[in-house]
Amino acid sequence: MSPLLTAALSAAAITGLSLAPLAPATTIEYSADNPALELQVLGTYETGKFGVSAAEIVAFHAATARILVVNAADASVEVLNGSDPENLTKLFDLQTTGIAAADGSTIPAGAVANSVAVRADGLGVVAVEHSTKTEDGWLVFFDAAGSGEALGAVRVGALPDMVAISADGSYAVVANEGEPAEDYSVDPEGTVSIVSLPTSLTVPGQDVVKTADFRAFEGDNLPAGVRIFGGREDAGTGTPEFPVAENLEPEYVTIEGTTAYVSLQEANALAVVDLPSATVTALHPLGAIDLKGFDISDKDGAINPVDVPIKSWRQPDAIASLTQGGATYILTANEGDARDWEGYSEEARVKNLGKKDVPPLCEGHPLTAIENYADDAVAGRLKITLADGLSADGSCYEELYGFGARSMSVFGADGTLVADTGTDFERITAAAAPEFFNSNHEEAEFDSRSDDKGPEPEGIVVGEVGGTPYAFIGFERVGGIAVYDVSNVHEPAFVTYVNNCDFAADPAAAGDLGPEGLTFVAAEDSPTGEPWLIVGNEVSGTTTVFAARDLTAAPTPTEQPTEQPTQQPTEGPTEQPTEGPTEQPTEQPTEQPTAQPPVDKPRLPVTGASAGLMALAGAALAAGAGLLAARRESRA
């Protein structure tokens, strides 16, 4: 046996993982011991368009079994027939160009569809960005059960990036991101539009559109920890009257009752919005994590979790919510995002410190105790922000912050941190597909994203299967969906990870790449009678339907019971009857139960064993001989 393969086997033995040959596969699956749920691919719709965002946000209309998919490449929403998930077909496109709005405007050519949602009765809404993104956009209305004709539109804020409908169907809530122009000549205020919806399939008037802004948080009213930076004043293009309101950029919305929670990704904060009054009632900073136990270099040739005194802002993209024990909790997919424009950029690398116009580390910073910390193979390649961590006089950095926590967090409605999955996502993907650890979506290259937000958890949705609530998290870069049991929000438990991708294939034919939008379909709304997870993949331009199957459910009895006895009945006693008890009764539990996933608990430090596992796996893979893998299944 080769030394490298021996190393891989030793690494497998450390954690009890099994080795399997890297046979061609269309689905990679890695699970906790005795998983309670599995994701099974039912079918995929392919646009045939690669790398142009041809499948992003998805929604489902139960009454017609229609799947609605935002196709940004065509500035449209594709409507698919989902009644037979194994044979998904397109019915028609929803086009938005030329639609007249209630304020007298008309949607021009070049406008972009960003998000879609649908009410149970079929009233659908599409958030449409103006062809000039700094101008106000629209919310377009349509009948999801119809044949593609729009009902009309209303005007909302600048760059409407996401829309959600409240559970009772009373409100549509739009996150108007308000990004600046590339040169910062204009920077619109970020706002949240609250649209009171009619009870029928009609378009509302402009008079029922309310706007929640952030002007109440200017100056000393801004809570500590909310990141405000990189506005027009920093770009040198003007002095805004409302710098906080211009700076905040709403990204994603989740709704509980009459309260909306809105992620402000770049600001690393969560906004709380009262819908009846259209008022932002609170801003909660989301904090940072330590990067201990993460791989932060794409040039070290290995899976190499390190211990460095660097933090990283959570900066969630998608968020989801659930109620448990009478309390509301917000679950966040901590992707990370830098403000990086022609007129201003906060982005740098650790190795840039002390060079050109970038201040150095302050004297005595603990990072300086690490030999050659600025080398590419150590911490030099990690992307960090220039906007935070400076000393009072701005001469040096007291703290360093990266982008994204590479994790899922759970927060209380008041912004209190309840739980975080820590290093789970990198450890899970390292075990599931080590040869493509932290790879990019458009190019499957080992370790290529370790310096830049790692797997990038972007999408998240919560759904109930077999009475248990689960969180489904999509990884934008390496791909795949991780599933966590969140029946106890204080201790989310890993269940399974599935990646519907063949890394060995040409990227354009590899399967699902770049999961963006996720939607959950409850069993009672599903054409097959079992829960679904629908995923829009922006890079591959594919939409995939998964069955979310409860593995704890009692098996269905066979239709034809066996009435006949076995061929050879046993008429007499066995040769050696057992008259006494067995020597070793088995009433006591085993010493090491196997109900937990074979990854370290995120709250624990990286152990020598787990660090050794990842280093050994990385070394073997870099030499082209690593065969370490978790459960891997090839499915037709």
N, C-alpha and C positions, 0 to 999 in steps of 0.2 A: 504494500500500500504506500502511496506517495506521502511524503511528510505533510504536504498541504492538505490532502484529504484527511490525514490523521488529525490535523489541527481542526478541521471542520467538524469531524466526528467528536473530538474532545469538547468543542464548543457546544455541540448539540447535547452532549451528556450533561453539561453544566446546568442546563435548564430543563432537561427532559424532553426536548423537542425531538421530533422524528425526522429522519432523512428520507427524502424522496427524490427520484431522478427528475431533472428539469425537462420533462417531456413537453412538447407543444401543448399549450393550454389556452382556452378562451376565457376561463374564469379562474382567478387565484382566490383561494379561500383559506383563511386562518382563523381559528376559533379558540375560545376558552374551553376548558374541559367541560364536557356535558352541557353544551350550549342549549339554551331554551328556545332559540330562534335561528332560522336560517333564511338567507335571501337566495331565491332561485330565479334566474333569468327566464322570463316568459317570452319576450320578444323585443325586437329593436326596429325602430324606423330610422332609415338613413336618408339624409338629404343629398349625400354625394358631394358636399362642400366641406373642405377641410381648412381649418385655421382662420375662418372668417366669422365666427360667432353665429353659426346657422341654427343653433339650438341652445337656448339659454334658460329663461324662466318658464316653468310649466304649471299648468292648472288642469283640473279635471271637473267635468260636469256630469254628475251621476245619472241624471234622468235620461241623458242621451248617450252616455258612455263615450263622450268626446274628450279628447286630450288637446289642450291648447298650448302651443309652443311658440315662444317668441323667437323669430328668425331675424336677428339684427342685420344679417347680410342682405336680406331682401326688404328690410324695413316693414315687415309684416308679421302677422301671427298665423301660423299654420294650424289648421283644425284637422285632427286625425280621428279616424274611427277606431275606438278602443274596445269595441264589443268583442273582438277576437284578438287578444293580446299577442298571439303567435303570428298574426298576419295584420300588422298595423298598416293602414293605408290613409293617404291624405284625401280629405273631402274637398277642401278649398282653402284659400288664403283670405285673411282679413286685411284689407289694405286701408291705410289711413290718409293717404295723400288726397287733398281736395275736399276733405270733410269740412263743412261749415260749423263753427262753434257758436255757442249762445252769446258770446260777447261781440260777435260780428266778424271775428277773424276766420281765416281759412288755413287749414294745415298745408304747408307748402311741400313741394318735392324736396327730398333730402332730409325730411324729418325722420326720426328713428324711434321705433317701438322698443321700449325698455322692459316693460313688465306687464303681466296680465293676471287678472283674478276673475272669478265668476261666482255669482250667488246661486243658491239652490234652485231658484225658479228660472235660471238661465240668463239673468241680467249680467252681462260681461263688461269688464272695463279694461282698457289698455292705456298705460302711461306712455305718452309720446313726447319725445324731446324735440325741441325746435331745431331746424337745420343750422341755426346759429345758437349754440348751446347756452349762451349767457342770456338769451331772451326767454320769456315765459313759454312753457309748454302746454300740453293739453291732456285731458282725460277723455278718451273716446268710449262711447257706449255702444253695445251691440247685443243682439239676441243670440245666445250660444246655441240655441236649438234651430236657428234660422239658416240661411244659406250665404251669409257673408255680408249682408247689407248693414251699414252702420246706422244707429239710431240718432246719432249726433255727438256733440262734444261740449265740454266746458273748459275754461282756461284755468290753469293752476300756476305753480311757480316755475322757476328756472331749473332746468334739467330734472324733470320728474323721473326718478330712478327706480322707484318701487311703489307698488300699490297693493293694499290689502283691504279685505272687506270684513267687517265685524261679524261675529257668529250669528247675530240676530238679523243681519242684512240691512241694518239701519244706516251704516256709514261706510264710505270708501275713504281710506286714509292714504295720502300720497306723500312720500319722502322726496322733497325737492332739494336736490343736492347743492345746487348753486355753485358749481365749480367756476374758478376764474378763467378768463381767456388765457391762452398760452403765454402772452406777453404781459399779463396782469393789467392791461388797460382797463378791464372791467372785471369786477368780482361781485356777482349778485349775492344777496343775502340767502342763506339757507333757510328754508321754511318747511312747514308741514301743512298740507291742504286737507281739510276735513269737509267732505261732501255728503250732505244729507240725501239719502237715496229715496226715490219714489217707491211705493209699494207695488207698482206695476212695471211692465217692461217698456218704460219710456225714459227719455233723457231729462234730467232735471234742469232747472234754470240756473243761470249764473248767480242769482241772488242767494242760493243755498250753499255756495262755496265759501267756506271760512278759512282764514289763514292764521296759523299759530306761528309767531316769530320768536326770536331770541333776544329782543331788545331789552327785556327786563333784566338781563344778566350782564349788562355792560358795567365796566368799572369794578368797584368793590363788591358788586353783587355776584360776581363769577365765583363759583366754588373752587377752592384750592384743588389742584390736581387735574383740572380740565385744561387740555393743551390748546393754547391760543398762540399762534405764531404764523409767520409766512403770509401775512396779508399784504395789501397794497402798500402799506407803510414800510414793510420790510423790502418789498420789491422796488421801492422808490418811484411808484407811479401815482401816488396820491395819499391823502389823509382821510380815511373814511369817517363818516359821522357815527356809524355803528360798527366798530371794528370786530366786536365779538359776533354780532349777527352775520356779518359778511364771512367770518372765519369758519363758523360751524357749518358742517356739510352733512345733512341727514342722509343715511345710507339705506336703512332697512327698517321695516315696521312689523311688530307683532302686537296683537290686540287681546286684552282680557276684559270682558264686560264693556264699560264705557271709558276705559283707559288704554291708551296706546303707548307702547314703549318703542323708542326709536334709537337705533345705533348711530353714533356720530364717530365714524371710524378714525379719521385722522386726528380728531380731538381726544380719542380714547375715552369716550364718555357715553352715557345712556341718558336720553331725555325722556321725561314722563309727561304725557299730554292728556289733559282732560278733554274728551271729545265734545260733550254738550256745549262747553264754553269756548272750545278751540284755544286753549291756553296751555303753554308749557309750564308745568307746576314745579318741576325739579330737574336738575342736572346732577348726575352721579359720575364721578371719575371712576375708571375701572382698574387702575393700577397696573403694576408690572410684575413679571416673574423673574427669578434668577435663571440664567442660562446654564446652570450646572446640570450636567447629564445630557446635554444636547450636542450634536455634531455641528460645528460652526465653520468648518472649512471645506471647500470643494477642491482643495489641492493637496490633501493629505493621503489620498489613495486608499482610504479605509473608512469603515464605519467606526468613528472615533468620538465617543462622548467625552466632553472635557469638563474641567472644573475651572471656570474663569469668573472673576468678579465683574461681570457685565449683566445688566438687566435688559428686559425687552418689554415694550408696551403691549398690552393685549390686543387692542385695536380690532374688535370683531367686525366682520362684514354682516353675514346673516345672523339673526337671532330668532329664538322660538320661546314660547312660554307655556307654562302649565300651572295648574292649581293643585296643591297637595296639603292636606290637613287644614284647609281653609285659607292657606297663604298662597300668594302668587310668586312664582320663580321665573327668572329669565335665564335661558341657556344661550351661550354665545359661542360662535365659531371664530376663534381668534386668529384670523388670517394675517393681519398686519398690512399697513399701507403707508408709503411715504408721500409727502407732498413734493412733487418733482415736476416742475414746469420750466419753460424757457426763461420766464421772468424771475423765478425763485426756485431753489431746490434745497431741501434739508439733508439730502442723502450724501453720505461719504462712507469710507471704509476705515477700519481701525488703523491700517497702515498709513492713512493720510494725516493722522494726528501729528501736529508740529511741522507740517509742510505747507508751503504757499500761505494761504490765508486761514488755515485751520489751526486753532490753538492746540497746544500739547496737553498731555495729561498733567494734572497737578503733581507737584513733588510729593513723593510718598504714596501715590496711588498704588493699591495692591497689585494691579496688573503688571506694574514694572518689576515685580519680584519674579515674574515668569520669564525665563530666558527666551530671548528671540520672540517675544509675544507678537511683534509686528510682522513676523514671517507669514507668508501665504499659507503654510501648512499648520500654523498655530492659530492665531486670531486675526491676522492681518487682513483677511478677505471679508470678514464679517461686515455687513452693511449696518451702519449706525446713523443716528440723527445728530445733526449739528445744532438743533434747536433746544435741546435739554441737557441739563447736567453741568452747565458752566458755573464757575465761581462767581461771586457777587460782582467782581470787577471785569468779568468776561475774559480773563487772561488765560484760563486753563480749565480742563474738564475734571470736576470732582466725581462725576458719575458718567457712565456710558450706557446708552439705551439703544437696543435694536428695535426691529419692527415685527410685531406678532408674537404671540405666546406659543404658537404651534400646538394648541390644546383646545379643549372645550372647558368653559367655566360655567358655574351656576351662581347666580346672584339672587338675593332677595329683592323684593320690589323697592326697597329703600337703598339699594346699591351695596348692601353688605355681601361680601364674598362668602359663599357657602361651600363650594368645592371647585377643584380644578384637576383635570386629568394629567397635568404635568408632562412628563416625557413619554407617556403612553404611546402617542401616535407614531413617534419615531421608532420606538422599540417594536411596536406591532408591525409596521411596514418593513423594518429590518429583518424580522423573522419571516414575514410572509413572502417577500421578494428581495432577498438581500443583494442580489446582483443588480437590482435597479433601485436601491435605496436612495431616497431624495433625488430621484431623476425628474426631468422636466416633461411636460405633457407633449410637446411637439417633437422632442428628441429624447429617446430613452437612453440616457447616459448616466452611469453610476455616479452618485454623489454630487451631481451638478447644481443642486439647489441648497446645499447645506449652509452656504454663506448667506442665503437670501430667503429666509422664512420657511425653509424646509418643505414639508408636505403641503403647507398652506390650507388648513381647514377653512373652507369658505361657506358652504351651504349647510343648513341644519333644519331639521323638522322633527316634530314629536308626534308619535302615533301609538295607539294601543293595540296590542296583539295578545289574544288570550287573556285579557284582563290586566296585562302588565304594560305600563308605559315605557316606551323606548325612545331614545334619541338616535337619529340617523344623521351622520356627519359626512359630508363629501369633501375629499381632498383634491384641490384644484390641480396641483402639480403632478405628484406621483399617481394620482387617480385613486378610485375606489371609494367604498362607503364603509365606515365603521359604525357599529351598532352598540349602544350602551343601554343597559337596564337602568332606568332612572326612577324606579319605584321608591327608592330612598335617595332623594336629591342630595343628601349630605355625603353619600358614598356611591357615585355612579359606578356601575360595574361593567367592564368590557364583556361583550358577548361574542361578536364575530366581525370579521372584516372580509369584504368581497370586492375584487377588482376585475371587472369584465373587460379585460384587456390582454392581448397577446403581445408581450413586449418584444418577442422575436420577430414579429412581422413588420413590414413597412408601416410607418406611423399612420398613413392615410387608410390603411386596411387593418389596423391593430385592434379595432373595437372602440370602446368608450374612452375618450380622452378629455380631460378638463371638465369634470362635473361642476355645474354652475347652480342650477335650480333644482330643488327637490320638493315633491309634494306627496303627501300620504293619503291613501284612499282606504277608508274603513271597510271592514268586511261587508257591512250591510249596504255599502254603496258600490261595491265591486261587481262587475259582470261575472266573475268566477266564484263569488261567495267567499273569497279569502282576501285579507288585506293586501294592498299593493304599495310599493314605493315606485314613483315615477321620477326619472332623472333626466334632465336636459344637459347634454355635454357640449360645451361651446367649441372646443377645438375639433373634435371629430364630427360635429354636426349631427350627432345621433341622439335619439330619445329612446331610453330603455325602460321597460316595465319589469319590475321584480315582484315575485310573490313573497310576502313576509310570512313565513310558516312557523306556527307554534309547534315546537318539538316536544312539548310536555303534554299535549292533548292525547286523550285516550284513543287508541287505534279504532278505526271503524270496523265493525264485525263483517266478516265475509258474507256475501249474498247467499252462498250455498254451504251450510254447515256440513261437516263430515258426519254422516249417520252410520257409516259402516265401521266396524272395528279394524284395527291394524291387521296387516296380512298374517302376521305371526303372533297370536296372543300368547301370553305367558301363563301357562296353566299351573305350574308348580312354583315352589319357592326358588329364589335365586340360590346359586351354589353357596355363597357366603353371606347369610343374613346378618344384618347389623343389629345386635341385641342391646348394645349399650350406647352411651353418648359418644360423640366423636372426641378425639383427644384434645382438640383445640376449638372450643366454642367460639363463635364469631359474633357475639352479641355486642362487643365493644367496637367503637368506631376505629377506623384506621388512624395511624399517627398523623398522617398528612392528608387531609381531605383534598379533593381535586376539583372543588367547585369554582376556584378562582382562576383567572387567566394566567398563563405562564409568563407574565410580565411583572416586574417589580411594582409595588404600590408607588404611585407618583409622589407620595409624601415622604418617601424614604430616600436617603442619598444613594448615589450610584455605588454599588458594591464592587469589590474587586472582581467577583465572579462575573457580574453582568458586564462590567467594562471589558473584562477579558474576553467574554463571548463576542462582543461587538468588534473588538480589535482583531481577534482571530478570524472572524468571519470576513471582515474587511480585507485583511491581508490575503486570505485565500482567494477571495473574489478578484482582487486586483491582479492576481497572478493567473486568473482565468480557470482556476480549478475548484472554486468553492461550490459545494453542493448543498449547503445548509438550507433547509426549507421547512416550513410548517406544513400543515395540511394543504395539499394542493390538489385540486380536482379539475379534470378536463371534462367539459360538458358539451354535448352536441348543441 
